Amino acid sequence: MEEVLNEQELHNLAMNIVGKDLEDQGFEFLAVNSELKKDPQFVALKKGKLHFVVVQAISYPDDPNVMDTIFLQPMKDHAIKFKARTFYAAVGLANAKDYEKPVNKEDDYIVNYPGIKEV
């Protein structure tokens, strides 16, 4: 029986993908929060500038290129108080065998990660 990844497991998968990308880009992590609905997930420095990064796992057929600016506005307002830049990192995830099936622990998955986008 296929064991479907739950919301927290999908979120953790997205966190790993974004974390690796940020690391590759030279970000230095000050705080990492992988708890669902606790934003931002990453507080990081790059070139002495503070960055807040909000991570979301997006399941197919939803599009990770679509940014929900209303959802992100409170985080942007919070970042301004700290003179930080705010970024959104959506990671699209789909079952590689059948896009209509949820991502599970047995099958490979496809990642659609357009990178971090400034809010």
Sequence and secondary structure as in RCSB ss.txt:
>XXXX:A:sequence
MEEVLNEQELHNLAMNIVGKDLEDQGFEFLAVNSELKKDPQFVALKKGKLHFVVVQAISYPDDPNVMDTIFLQPM
KDHAIKFKARTFYAAVGLANAKDYEKPVNKEDDYIVNYPGIKEV
>XXXX:A:secstr
   B  HHHHHHHHHHHHHHHHHHTT EEEEE  STT S SEEEEETTEEEEEEEEEEETTS TT   HHHHHHH
HHHHHHTT EEEEEEEEEEESS TTS  BSSS EEEE    EE 
